[in-house]
Amino acid sequence: MAAALVAALVAAVATLAGTASASPAEGSSRCPRSPSTRPPSNCSRRRTWSSDPVAARRTGYVPGEDTEWVTVKYGWTDPSDDDWIGVFSPSEFNSSATCPNPWPAEEPYLCTAPIKYQFANYSANYIYWGKGSIRLQLINQRSDFSFALFTGGLDDPKLIAVSEPISFKNPKAPVFPRLAQGKSHDEMTVTWTSGYDISEAYPFVEWGALVAGASQPQQTTRAPAGTLTFNQGSMCGEPARTVGWRDPGFIHTAFLRDLWPNKQYYYRIGHELPDGSVVWGKPYSFRAPPSPGQKSLQRIIVFGDMGKAERDGSNEYAAYQPGSLNTTDALISDLDNYDIVFHIGDMPYANGYISQWDQFTAQVAPITATKPYMVASGNHERDWPDTAAFWDVEDSGGECGVPAETYYYYPAENRANFWYKVDYGMFRFCVADSEHDWRVGTPQYEFIEHCLSTVDRKHQPWLIFATHRVLGYSSNAWYAGEGSFEEPEGRENLQKLWQKYRVDIAYFGHVHNYERTCPMYQNQCMTSEKSHYSGTMNGTIFVVAGGGGCHLSDYTTAIPKWSIYRDHDFGFTKLTAFNHSSLLFEYKKSSDGKVYDSFTIHRDYRDVLRCVHDSCFPTTLAT
């Protein structure tokens, strides 16, 4: 009995209506022959799909397609528990295992890494009947797809059958827009991914201001976009240079300038083809940032270490972020109640499997398309030996920062140095890069001091420091075992700056849990108050917000005196500034979006100016 594998596209509820036609491929030449398996006589059949031509004529443009669900049917005569289905894109792949494996080697062991995979017995009764069917979600990744049935498990895979390729109608379509605030408060950047090089089509953003209640602007303009990409030679090690490599396509960024504070704007991404026609993405809108010091309701989300996961239940490389979708969905469901997001490092945990950057941008697209999404560098984005990183470890899987620095825009002076400031209304954020040296005398130390010292606290009273690794305090079990409750040489070089310039909150990720300290300086709580702070702040509150989705980290069993609240769960934090004197901090669990820890700060400008320990400016007795 021949092996059979069938891939069939099915219509997704949220997409434009489509039609499907089947074309059999009996005895396809793509059917593999292997010494360990009998050659199948009927390897595959395929279905192709296209957008409804009536709908295309009605809208006047070819819509961009970004997500679709497929049903994969499969079977063969000798089913076992270790059979699995791999999803490959491009559809041509190398199924051999005799190639250099990444360190540490990760299953499945193949020379071409599948985008994702699912065990065949995920389909009920596969072992009994030898036939199965699963539904998988595909995202548009600029190429075609194929599905392959393997036996032998993940550690010794043997190819049984492979489908004919399937494809989105326009694999090159612009997808997954990502907003970020520019270098000034009145600038928004739009970054997206497509398959169009600048020689094939001109990338741009059509945009315009919206009047209250309108969904379309009365007038639009076009902002041209720059185009970047990177190649396999840009990677620093494996698996990124070997089995994990996948072409990233082209990443485009446009700058929308001279925005009016708090005004709503419409935009959509597009590519103008040589014949003058345009390939459009979906339309979106965003609210422009407030001007520095502006008094208005301002709400900010901060978390780290989220990662990605598959909505269809399938598996992928480095799949250890079980809370990722909970956090993503909690933020999507609450879009109307915050204004900007700071993701402070460890974004997709791609670890050298480049296709997972596409998966991550797709997962967070409902957020990034409408809210500025500011990112920081983490060890899983940057660290690789002998690449000028501060840490001589292989956590990035050979990426050495290249995908992170290309897929996302951030307002740094030098994109290779992942530190920058953001002025958002009554807030200033100083975002540092814990994967580069921050110690006294380094360029980053100079940046940090300049960022902290140049803010006008009477107009921007809320001063926030953020970076990935814990350069402050955490009762993580590993830190406690080291006796430092921090990264090596973490706060020793920075705590005097935090104190001198009166930093309100210092945020960290890296440790996968939540923890909040009392206002601290030099290991001491500066007040006995735990939740309602008023008047002069004598120290900085340190927050670990690394529970975005990655596997959770353990605490030390002995709770330090400075640890006010700990939660071994997935979650995120929210800052709400009501005015120049009142700030609300909240920690929410991703599972239900409810608040589990909070504190308030109430103070006046004179409280910021008051002299506290190591924060007193020189005075004179002269009159």
N, C-alpha and C positions, 0 to 999 in steps of 0.2 A: 504494500500500500504506500503510495507516494506521500512525501511530506507536503504540507500545504501551508501557505502563509498569505493572508489577504489583508490589505490595508484599504479602508474605505473612509472617505471623508464624510462627516455628517454635519448638518447645519447647526451652528451655535445660535442660541436664542438671541444673544445681544448683537449679532452681526447683521449686515445687510442681507436681504433675501438672496439666495443663490440657487443655481440649478446644478445637478450632478449627472454625469454620464459615465457609464462603465465601459471599459475596453479590456477584453481578456488578453492575457499574454501567455498563451499556452506554450509550454516547453521553452521558456525564455532562456536566452543564452547567459543571463545573469545567474542561473542556478548553479551553485557551487558543487564541485566534486572534491571529496575529501577521502583519504584512505580509511578514516574512522567511521564514515557514514555512507549509506547507499545514496547514489545520486537521485534526487527527486525528479519525477517526470513532469510535474506541474508545480513550479516553484512559486508563482505569484499571479495575482490579478490586481488590477488597480482601478481606482476611481479618480477622476479629475473633477474640478469644480471651477465655476466662473461666476462672477457677479451677474445678477439679473440685468440684461442689457436694457430693459425698460427703465429700471432704476438708474442706471448709469446715464441714460439720455435725460432723465428727469432732473438729475442733479447738475448735469453739465460738466462733471469732472469724474475722473477715476478715483474712487475713494481708497485711502490707504487701508490695508488689512494688517492687523497685528496679532490676532489670536484666533485659534480654531481648535475644535475638538475632533479627534479621529477615533474610529473604532478599528482595532486590529484583531483579526481572526486568524487562528493558527492551529496547527495540530500535526502530529506524526505518530508513527506506529509504536514507538518505545518511550512513552512519556515517563519523566522522573521528577522528583522534588527539586532537583537542581537545574532544571531547564529555566531559561530566562529569555526575555525579549529585550533587545537593545534598540535604541533610537539613534540613528546616525544622520548627521548633516555636516557637509555634503553627503549625498546618498552613496557615493563610492567610498569605500573604507578598506583598511587593511585589517583583516581578522586574525593575522598571525600574532603569536605571543613571543616570538623570538626576536625581540627588539629591546633596546635599553628601557628599563622600567624606572619610574620616578622614585626618588627617595623621600620618605619611606614608601615603598611600592604599595599601591592601592589597587584593590580589586574593582572592576574586572581587569584581568591582565590581558590587554590587547594593545597592538601597536597604534590603533586609532581609538581614542577614547570615545565611547558613546556619550551623547548629550545626557541621556538618562536611561534607566533600565527598570524592568519590572519582572518579578518571577512569574513564570507561566502558570503556576498553581494559584496565583491571585484570582484566577477565574475558577469558579466553583466547578468541581467534578472533572477538572483537566486530567488528573491522574487516572480517573476511572474511564473516561471516554477517549482520552487522547486528543481532545479538541478544546479550544478555549477562545475567549473573547474579552478584550479589555478596552477601556476608553482612556485615551491619553490626550493631554492638552499640549498643543504645539504653539510656539510663538514664532513670529516672522523673523528669521535669522539670515536672510539674504541668500538662501540656497535651498536646494531641494532636500527631501528627507527619504530615508528608507528605514525599514523595520526588519530586524534579523532575529531568527530563533536559534538559540544556542543550547547545547547540553554540556555536561561536564562541570557545571557550577561556574563560579566567578574566578576560581583560581586555575582552572584548566579548561577554558571554554573551547568548544568545537562547534563550528558553524553547521547548522542543519539546512536552513533555507533563508532567503532574503527576498523582500518584496520588490516590486517595481517602484521607482521613485514617485513621490507626490510633491506638490509645490503649492505655495500661495499664488494667487493670480499674478501679483507683482511682488516678487521676492525682494526687490530693491526699495520698496515703499518706505517713506519716512515714518519712524515709529518712536514711541516712548520718550516724549519731551521731558526735559529736566530743567526746572527753573532754579536760578540762584541769584542772590543779590550781587550787584556789581561792586566796583570799587567805591562808588558813591551811592548815597541813599536814593538818588533819583534814577537809578539804572537797574534794569532787570536783564539778566542773560537767559537765553533759551538755548539749550543744548539737546541734540537728538542724534539718532543713529539712522543711517540709510545704506543702501548699496550703491549710491551714485557718487562717483568721483567728480571733481570739479570739471573735468574735461567732458563729462557726459551730461551734466545738468547744473544749473546755477541754484544753490541753496539760498533760501531767504525765509523771513518771517513776515507775514502780513498781519498788521496790528492796528488798533485804534482804540480811542477812549469810548466808554459806554456811558450813556445817560441812564439815570435811575430807571430800573425796570426793563431795560432793553436787552436783547440778546445779540443784536447786531449793531456795530458802530455806524454812525452817520458818515464817517469818513475814515479811510484806512491809508496806511503808507506801508512801504516795504523796506525792511532792514536786511541788508545782505549778511550772509554768514560765512565765517571762515571754516576751513575743512582740515581736519587732522586724521591721521591713522598711525598705526605702528606695525612692524613686521616681526617675523620670527627671530630675526637677528637682534631685535630690541630687548628680547628676554635675556635674563641673566643666568638661568639654570633650568633644570628639569623639575617637574614635567612641562613647564611653560614652553621650553625650547623643543620638546620632543612630543610625547604622546598627548599632552594636554593642549598643544597649539591648535587654534582655530582662527581663521581670518576674522578680524573684528569689524570689517566694513569701514565705513567712514563716519567720523563724528564731527558734527557741525555745531557752531556756536554763533548766535547773533546777539547783538547788544541793542536793547531798547532803551533809549536815553530821554532825558528831560521829562520824566514822569511826574505827574502831579501827586502829591502825598495822599495816600489812602484812596485814590481814585481807582475804579474798576476798569480793567482793560481787556479787550478781546484780542485773541491771536490764533493763528494757525500756521504750521510749518508747511513749506512747499519746495518743489524743485521745478524750475523752468527748463523744459527740454529744448533742443535746438530748433524744433519747429514752432516754438512759442507756446505750446500747450503746457499745462502744469499738472504735476502729480502732487495732490494735496494730502496732508495729514488731517487728523480730526481737529475741529475747533475747540478752543478752551478759553477760559478767562482767568485773570488773577487780580489781586488787589495790590496796588503799588505800596511800597514801604512808607511808613511815616517819616517825616524829616527828623533829624537829630534834635532831641529835646522836646519834641511835640507831645503834648498831653492828649492822650487818647487811650482807649483800652487796648493793651498789647499783650498777646498770649503766645508763648514760646514753648515748643516741645524739645526736650533734650534726652538722648539715650545713646547707647553704643552697643556694638557686638550683636547685631540682629541676624545677619545671614539670610539665607533663602531656603525655600522648601517647595516641593511640588504639590500643586493642588489636586493632582490626579492620584496621589498616593504612591507615585513611583519613587525610585531611588536615584541617587547621583553621587558623584565623588564628594568627599568631605561632607557627608550628609549628617551633621551633628548639631543642627540648629532647630530643635523641636518646637521652640516657642516663636519662631519667626513669623509664621502666618497669623498667629494670634495677635502679635504686636501690629503687624501690617493692617489687619482687618479692624483692629480697635481704632487705629488712626484714620483709616478710610471712613469708618462709620461716624467719625466725629469731626469731619473736615470743616464744618462751619464754626467750630469753636476753638480754633487756633490759627495763627498767622504765619509762622515760619518754623522750620524744623532744623535742629542741629543733630546730625548723626556723627558721633565723635569716635569714628574709627571702627575697623573690622566690619566692612560692609557685606560683600557676598560670601566671604570665605571661599573664594574660588581656588586659592592655593595652587595656582598654575594651570587650572583647567579653564581656558579663556572663555569658552561658551557660556560659563556660568555668570559672567558679567552681563550678557544679554538677558539671562533669566532674572537676575536681580533687578535690572532696570525695568523689566516688564512687571515684576511683582510690585514695585513701589510706584509705578507710573500713575495710578490714580491720585497719589499724593503729590508727586513731583511735577505733574502737569498743571497743578493749580496753586501750589505753595512753594516758596523758595526752600530748597533742600540743601543746606550747607553741610559739607562733609569735612572730616578730619582724617589724617593718616593713622592707620594702626599697624601692628606688626604683621598681620596677614595681608596687608597691602604692600608693605615696603621692605621688610627685612630679608636680606640675603647676604652671605659673607662676601667681604671684599668689594662692597659697592657703596662705601661711604655712609652706610647706616650705622647708627650708634651701637646696635645690638648685632653680634656676630652669629646670627641664627638663620635658619632656612624657612621661616614661617610663611613667606610669601609664595613658596613653590616656584621660585625663579622669576616672579613678576617684577621684583625690585621697584615697585611703585608705578610702572609705566601704564598699565590699564587704569588705575585709579586717577592718575594725573591727566589722563586723556578723556575718559568717559564722563568725568564730572568737572564742571567749572567751579573755581573758587578764587576769590580776589586777592591772590598772593602776588607779590612783586616778581617772584621767580617761581614758576610752577614746580620746579624740582625741590624747592624749599616750602614745605606744606604748612606755613604759618601766615596768619592774616588777621585783620580786625574787621568787625562788622558793627556799624552804628545803626541801631534799629530803634528809633524813637527815644525813649528814656533809658535804653540799654546800650552798653558797649560790651561786646564780646571780644576777648582776646583769645584766639584759637592758636594753640601751640602744637608743635610736632614732636611727640615723645620718641620718635624713631630717629631723630637727629639730636646732636648734642645741645643741651640747653644750659650748660654750666657757665659760670662767670667767665667773661672774656670771649664768648662765642658770638657769632652773628645773631643766633636766635635769642640769646640772653639780652642783647641790645634791643632786639625787636620787642621782646616782652616788656622790658622796662619802658620803652617808648610808648607802647600801646597803653600801658597802665597809667603812665604819667601825663598823657596829653588829653585825657578826657575831662570835660567840664562838668564836674559833679553837681553843680547847681541845676543844670539842665538835663544831664544824663546821670542820675544818681545811682543807677543799678549797674555795678561793674562785675562782670562775670569772666572768670578764667576757665578754659576748657582744653583738655588734651586727652589722649587715649590712655596711656599707662598711668598707673596711680603714682603720681609724684607728690601726693599729700598723705592721706591716711586711709587704711583699709584693714579690717581684722580678718582678711582672707587667711586661710590656714597656712598657705605657703609663706606668705609674708611674716606671719607670726612665728613660724619655724625659723625664719632667718633672724627674728628678733627686731625687725625694723618697722614692720607694718607699712611698708612702702617699697617701691622699686629702689634698687641700689642707687645712691646719690640723688634720690628724688627731690625731697623738699629742702635739703640742706642749702642748695643754691638759690632757692626761690622764695622761701618763707619770709625773708626780710622784705622782698618786693611786695608780696601779698599784704604784709602788715603795713608797710610804709604807705602804700597807695590805697589801702582800705578796701581790698577785694571782698565783695559780699559773699560770693559762692565760688568755689573751685570745683569743677566737674571732672570726673574721670570715668573711663570704661575699663576694659581689659579684664577685670574681675567680674565674673558673670553672676552678679546678684545685685541687690540694692542695699546701700548703707548710708546713713547720715550721721554726722558728728555734731557736737556742740560747736559754737564759735571758738576757734582754737588758735593758739600761738605757742610754739615751742613745746608741744606735747601737753599743754595745759588747757583745760576748759576755762574760758574767760568770764563765764557766767553760769549760774546754776539753772537758769531758765531753759526750758526745753522746746517750747512751741510758740511763744508770743514774745518776740523781741522788740524792744522799743528803746529809743534814745541812742546813745553812743554804742556802736558795735566795736568791741575791743578785739575781735579776732575774725577769722574767716571760717565759714561753714563749709565742710568738705563733703561732697556727695559722690558716691560711686553709683553710676547708673548704667552698669554693664549687663543688665538682664534683658536686653532687647530680643533675644531668641536663642543664642548659643547655649550649649549644655551648661548647667548651673555649677558654680564654684562653691566649695565648702568654706565655712567660717572656722576660726579657732573656737574651741569650746569655752574658753574663758573670755568673757565679754569685757573689753577695755572700758574704763570709766568714761572715755570720751565718745563712745558709740551710743547714740541716742535711739536709733531704730535700725533694725536689720530685717531683710525679707529674702528668703531663699526661694525666689519665684521670678517669673518673667514679668517685666513691667517697664514703664517709662515715666518721665517726670514732666511737669508743666509749671511754667512761671507765668504769673499774671500780674502785670503792673497796672494798677487802677489810676495812679497819679504819681507825682514826684515823691510822695511820702509813704505810700502803701504798696507792699508787695506780698503776694500769696505764692507759696511753693506747695505743690502737690505731687505725691507719688501714687501712680495708678497701676493696678495689675492689668496685664494684657488680657487675661481670661475673661474679665467682666467690665473693665473700664472704670471700676469704682476706686475711690480714694482710700488709701490705707495708711498714709502718713502725710502730715502737712505741718507747715509753720507759717507765721506771718512776720513781717518786719514793718514797723511804723517808726518813722523818724523824720527829722527836718534837716535842712542843709547844714545848720550849725553843728548837728551831731556828727556829720561827716568830717567837719573841720577840726573837731576837738582833738586835743593831744591824747594819745594813748601810748602804751609801751612800744618803743622803737618806731614811732610814727610822729615824733615831734620835730617840727622845723625849728631852726635856730631863732632866738629872739635877742633883742638888745635892750639894755636899760636906758639907752638914750631917749630923749623926748624931743 
